[in-house]
Amino acid sequence: MKPLITGIHHITAIAGNPQANIDFYTGVLGLRLVKKTVNFDAPGVYHFYFGDELGRPGTVFTTFPFTGARKGTKGTGEVTYTAFSVSVDSLDYWIERLRKYSIPVSDVLTRFGERLIRFEDHDSMGIELVANDQDDRSGWTYGNVPIEHAIKGFYGATLNLKTKDQTEKLLTEHMDYRFIGEENGRYRYGTQGKPGDLVDIVIDKSGNRGTQSAGTIHHIAFRTADAASQLEVRDMLTENGYQVTEVIDRNYFTSIYFREPGGVLFEVATDEPGFAIDEDEAHLGELIKLPEWAEPDRERIEESLIPVKLTVEAYD
């Protein structure tokens, strides 16, 4: 039977300064700004999408940058680290690059037999780069990162929870995930067990709950093929007692949302239609794109947004 959920679709964070946000993810990390729009639920705030060339599902890290937002704190009930996938021999390059821009970076760590580094962005967002030879995606770069070292997309995400049992039940009984293994108190799950679908649960017995603001993850979205499979997921979750929203149109995909038992906001998003429906593929992310219902207020919305620009050349 074909699985309804096939991995991570996107991960969305709360950020601070919009220009600093673009500079870090396009300039330092080399991701493509594939869409520049607004938060559909708060149109006075940008919504940036960073990913590979086309913003394929499983590559897209998105942000809501609130100018002047205070820093959040890591804790239970949230995704504390987003892991990106790089080639098996790329860590030395990334350590040197991060240090070049005065970004503190961990020593090389080992987890489930793979090497990784850990650091934070300008808002203290937790990021990992995992070196592996299991990822056949090509990645993308503006040219400021050599293509052989470019980020390929997500590797996985870490859920920081007080307990794991009910979340594990959700993942393995209702979301097509399976338990892969445990190492040093870290429990790993995957749909196929490869980069782009991995979810780790780490238990925080202190129980200190995270504070959501700049530098924290707002939600994690999981992939489903289309509207029909999304409705199947929604019906199944609802039948099993989860409080799931109606289907919401996000222009580039449709979404449903619910809280998993540990408090993390989960989304299930469709792979289609993608980011090229309102911009040519060669010019993704160049204009501010608004949903149809917001177009009558474009002038007011644009006046409320701080102007931003790509400054990738400064990060060669």
N, C-alpha and C positions, 0 to 999 in steps of 0.2 A: 504494500500500500504506500502510495507516494506521500511523504511527510507534508504537513501543512506549513510548518515553520522550518526554515532552512539555515538559520544563523542570525547574525547581527545585521540589521539594515543600516542604522545610524545611531550615533550617540550625541546627545545635545547637552551643552554646558552653559552656565551663566558666566559672563565675562564682564570686564570693566571697560576701559577705554577702547572704542571701536578701531581706531587706527593702529594701536599697539597690538590688538587682536589679529588684524590682517597681517601686520608686519611679521608677527611670530609664526603663524601657521603657513603663510606663503613664502616669507623670506627665509626664516630659519629652517623650518621643516620641509619647505618645498612643495607643499600641497597646492592644488589648484583651487582658486576661488571660483567655484562652479555656479554659484547663485548668490546674488545680493538682493535681498528682499526685506520684508519687515515681519516681525512677530505678528501672526494673524490674530492673536488674542490681545495684543497690545501694539497697535500699528505705529506708535511713536518710537518704537525700538527696532533697530536692525535685526535681521536674522541672516547670518552668513552661513554658507555651506562650503566646506573645504573637502576635497577628495581627489580622486584620480582624474584622468582626462575628461571623462563624461559624468563623473559623480555616480559611479556604479554602486548599487547596494553593497554594503560591506566595506566601503572605503570612506564614507562621508561622516566627518566630524563637524557638527554644527554648533553655532554659538548665538546667544542672546546677549549682546554687549550693552550693559547699562552704564553710561558715563557716571563716574563718581560712586559706583557701588562699593560698599565695604567688602572686605574679604570674608568668605565663608570659612567654615572649619570642617575638617574631615571627621567622620564618626560613623556610627551605625545607621542603617537605613538608607544607604546611598552607595553609588558606584564611586570608589575612591581612586582607582587607577584605570586609565584607558591604555591598553597595550596595542601598539602598531607593529606590523610585521616588516622586517628588513632581511636582506640576504644574509646567509650564514657567515660571510666574511666582512660584514659592514660595520661592526661595532667600533673598531679602531677609528674609522672615518668619522663616525658620529660623535665619539668622545672628543676628538680633536675639534670638530665643528662647534659643538656646544661650548667647549672651553674658549674657543675663539670669540664667542659672543658673551663671555663671562657668565655662562649658565652653569651653576653647580651640578655635577653629575656623579652618580654613585660609582663605586667600583663595579667591575663585571660580576654579576650574580649568576647563579645556576638554579634552574627550576625545571623539574620534570625532564632533566637531561639537556635542556637548552640554555644558552647564554643570553643575558639581557642586561640592560642598563635602565636606571630609573632617574627621573629628574622632574622638575616642575616648570610650567610656563610662567609668564609675567604676572599671572593672577594666582599663582601657587596651585594650579591645576596639576594633578598627578598624572604623569605620562611614563610609559615604559616602551622601549624598543626591544623586540625579541628577535634574535638572529636565528634563522631556521632555513632548512632546505626543503620544506614541505609546501612552499607557496609558489604556485606557477603564475600568479598575476604579475604583470610587468611593472606596475607602478607608473608614476608620472612625475615630471619635474619641469619647472620653468627654465631649467638650465643652470640654476644656481647650485644644484646638487647633481653629481654625476648619476646618470640613469642606473648604473649598476648598484648604486647605494640608495636609490630612491625608496621612499616608503611605499609599500605595495597595497596597503589598506589595513584594516583592523587585524590584530592577532586575537584579542579577546578583551575581557573586562573583569574587574574584581568587584564583587559585591561584599560590602562589609556589614555583617549582620550579627544580631545577638544570638540567634539560633539558626540552624539550617534546615531542620526536618520538614517544615511546611513549605519552604521555598523549594527544597529538593523535590518534594512531591509534585508541586506545580510544574517544575521543569521536566521531570521525567515521566509524569503521567498525563500531562495535558499540553506540553509544548514541544514534543518530539526530541527532547534532550535525553541523553543517557549518561550515567555516571562513568567517568573515565579512570579516576584514581585520586589518591590522597597523598600529600607530601607535606610534612611539617605543619599540619593543621590547616592546609589549603586543600579544598575539595574541588575537583575539576569536572566539568560537564561539557558535552558537545553534541551537536547533531551528527556530524561525521567525524568529529575530533580533529579538525584541521584549522589552520589560521583563518579567522573570519567568523568562526562559529563558537569559539570557546568562552565559557563563563566559569569563573572561579568564585567560590564562596570562602571567605575568611571570617572566622568567628571572633568577635570582639567582646570578651566577657566583661569588660569594664562597663559596657552598655552606654557609653557617652554618645549621645545622638549628634549627628552632624548638623551644622547650621548652613542652610542653603543660601548662598549669595555668590559673589564673584569668586571663581576658582573652584566651583563645585559642579557636579553633574546634575542636570535637571531631570533627565530621563534617558533610558536606553530603549531603543526600538529594535524589534525582531522582524525578520523578513518573512513575508508570505507572497505567493506568486501573483495573485490578482484579487479582484473584488469577491469572487465566488469563494475562494479559499479563506479569505478574511472573514466572511460571514460564517463559514463553518467553524473557524476558531472562536468567533464571538459567541456563537450558540453553545459550543462545548464549554467555554469558560463560564458563561452565565448559568448553564445547567448545573455546574459544579460549585455554585455559590459565590463566584467572583463578581464584583460590581464593575461592570464594563460599560464604557460610554457608547453612545450611538456612533456610527461611522462618520468621521469628520473629513471633509475634503481639504487637503493641504496643497492642491494644485499639482504637485509633482508626484504625489502618492496619496492614498487615503489611509486614515489612521483610526485605531481604537486604542483606548487607554484604560489602565486599571492599576491598582496598587497590589504588588505581590505581598505575601504575608509579613515580610520583614520591613516593609515600608517604602521600598524602591518603586518609583513610578515606571511601569512597563508600558510600552507601546507595541502594537503590531501594525506594520506598515507594508503596503503593497510594493512590489518591485516596479510596477508600471504606474504612470506613463514615463517617468524620468524627467530630467532637467532640460532636455532639448525641445520641449513643446512650445516655448516662447522666446527662445534665442537660438541662433545658429550655433552649431557645435564649436566652431572656431572662435566664437565670441562670448562664450558662457561667462557670466559673472561681470560683464562690463557695465551693464545698465542696472538701475534699480527697477526690479520687476515687482509689480503689485498684483494681488488677486483682483479679479474683475469688479468685485463689490467695493474695493477701495479706490479704484481709478477716479471716481468723481472728487475724491479728497486728495488727489496726488499733490497739488501745489502746497496744501497745508501740511501734509505728511512730510514732504521733502524739506520744507522749511524747518521742521522740527528735528531733522536728523543732522548730525555733524558731518560735514563733507569728509569723505575718505578717498584714498587712492592706493593703487598698487605701487610699491616701492621696492620691488624685487631686486633691482639692479644694485641696491645698497647692500645686498647680502650675498654677493658673488664671492 
